């Protein structure tokens, strides 16, 4: 194939052959770079098992974005040829490096510290390599390690994957040199050799074998035949005397833990190996005893070195003169006890002051905003910040800002009551405080807005371009100089936020352009880089601030950052002095189950497979569910319970909050297909086009059909008046008018089964309670709840009204015939409702149960907040400027 072309890749030379295909060097003629291409021949493609393994390799590699794992660029097909396009890693393998003799101890430790980081990233995604060996580890000329060939890796499931030596291509290939066969067997864990279930501890074993070989210059288990090697793996201990005398005591201990034949006694987590290697590297050479001299001095000096690093970091932070090469240090910030980071769906859940002295974040069940000085140990909650939506700092680092109850607020970092900056129409999707003004993203489907820092009326900066099918501008940042704004742009077909675009707006011209495809939530670093989120990682790319263009190729710089698959936000922030803070943890997929709950609180799944469900409702006959799936775009789906079939009702734009009409033949919902979220209805079988029911510059959300299907209640909101209850007549001529429009927020209105009353929630008393009014005159005002209430729902007979009060499901007896009579609220059951999940539920036709969303599968939320001081040095090293 040399000289031939696959798509726009020109094959240059063969690099090698493996069990899954042939690897070539190729030239990407579009981007002007060399890549590695692994080709599966048409003959092998006919083998279902092999092709499935090839596809698995593509999926696994695509999920691993890390500086120490070779990056996958694509999985493509040209005619009958299927191939992977991967990062071409120049340099020598660890195997060829060891062939010249044992590595110096500290050089080996530096390399294996990087290998451990790569494996840790894979294990955090539940991926096991299964074939780690020196020939699968490349070292670039700059000394950066890349772990290659995850072709044998498998996701863990139900306690591990059943493995067999025969599955290894280096075992089963015919005509392979014996050295290659022996090499693979030499790194195989005892459980893998026995064909037992495998988990990440098999990689820990292989890691120990490779580290032993790098230090000793020979593998810990060797022999003339595969059988000899396997026998030694199963029965003998390594010759520990082969390790060099300068091997640190803690590394000897680490190797013994890695090479325990009993997996239960083996080191369970590769992160612990990384930590031990870090500590060994922190200890000066002269502190290490030779031979078996394992005294306490090494440990004491390592602690002293670590303390010195901390003191240097604090000295730099507080204004001392920085050394010529600033140290990159990592530490954890302690959250309030029992708290986890919240607010990641809409972004700006974590912030850092421009001077790097303060960190702000939202945490806890109430979503409070906390501020912590990095010179102190204890975080402080910001007064009046319960339910905060975003966090941001003023340019002088003296104020912390947040959004709450349709307003932008600010509070002094030193403490005190918050002050209102401006009213907003909903929860902003990102806020940035420039020199004398704030730029914020409006609600879910709006452009960017500008407001003076001293307060005033917001004005529109960008409008969504319907011709380009834009649906959202969010996560703005005012670039240095104040002449341009960085932001994320999504379109009606953005199924995943990994497919969104990074754009730049010129304040002077009002025009904006896409500068980078594939990512969200970008931030500018004074080093001349952009950092942005994609696939649960942060990427860095060089950026020309004068020309406002990207100048290089993106490189992963931080793995395992808390992001929201549904909202695109990433929980991280950069300061002007080069400090990074981020929440470490899995991406928030918001996966949930739809469940049936009886009156005692017992649950059973209605849809067992977790998905990012939201706003579930039930048809009157109880045969169908309609709900929203909350992903890159929000879509409406109908589920037939008896047959278990799932049918997609909407395909483009964001669509949410669906409700069946009384017949079950139509669904009302809100959609952003023409700008702000407004009311639509469509046949529940998907026939025909959606019909618009009402128009407003503000968000409209349907809440209930009248029993005869002639009227639809909905919520309409504004920045000035909050949310109000409106109704639209579905008979000609169609007319919309308010049912209840007051200064308080009213929402969640539902018709009683006889159509004579409307139950709703309002915060007129200072907190949300449930109220009743007659329909259509609005008279007969009565309060139903006594200690808070949301999400009212009627029993099918109209003799009970249900609602939520915190974690309690409440019921109130109701008599609507004659004079209205209400019973005393009683608790049916208590059940934790995870933050961020709709409190709405549906009542089953028999009135004896409920259908709701269970968010327990998405727990626990990430709890680690990581501080990386002098991250700018790491960024410059990983993504050097051209």
ABEGO torsion letter per residue (X at the ends): XBGBBBEABBBABBAEBBAAEBBBBBBBAAAGBBBBBBBBBAAAAABAAAAAAAAAAAAAAAABBBAABBBBABBBBBEABBBBBBBBBBEBBAAAAAAAEBBBAAAAAAAAAAAAAAAAAAAAAGBBAGABBAAABBBBAAGBBBBBGAAABBBBBGGEBBBBAAABAAAABBGBBAAAAAAAAAABBAAAAAGBBBBAAAAAAAAAAAAAAAAAGBBABBEABAAAAAAAAAABBBBAAABBAABBAAAAAAAAAAABABAAABBABAAAAAAAAAAAAABBAAABBBEABBBAAAAAAAAAAAAAAAAAAAAAAAGBBBBABBBBBBBBBBBBBGBBBBGAAAEGABBBBAAGABBBBBBEAAGBBBBBBAABABBBBBBGABGBABBBBBAAGABBBBBBGGBBBBBBAAEEBBBBABBBABBBBEBBBBAABBBBBBBABBBBBBBBAAEEBBBBABBBBAAAGBABBBGBBBBBGGABBBBBBBBAABABAAABBBBBBBAAAGBBBBABBGEBGBBBBAAGBBBBBBGGBBBBBBBBAAAGBBABBBBBABBGBBBBAAAGBBBBBBBAAGBBBBBBEBBBAGBBBBBBBBAAGBBBBABABBBBBBGBBBBAAGABBBBBBBBABBBBBBBBAAAGBBBBABABEBBBGBBBBAAGABBBBBBAAAEBBBBBBBBAAGBEBBBBABBBABBBBBABBBAAGABBBBBBBBAAAEBBBBBBBABOBBBBBBABBBABBBBGBBBBAAGABBBBBBAAAGBBBBBBBBOAAGBGBBBABAAEBBGBBBBAAGABBBBBBEABBBBBBBBABEBBBBBBBBBABBBBBBBGBBABBBBBAAGABBBBBBAAAAOBBBABBBBBBGAAAAAAAABBBX
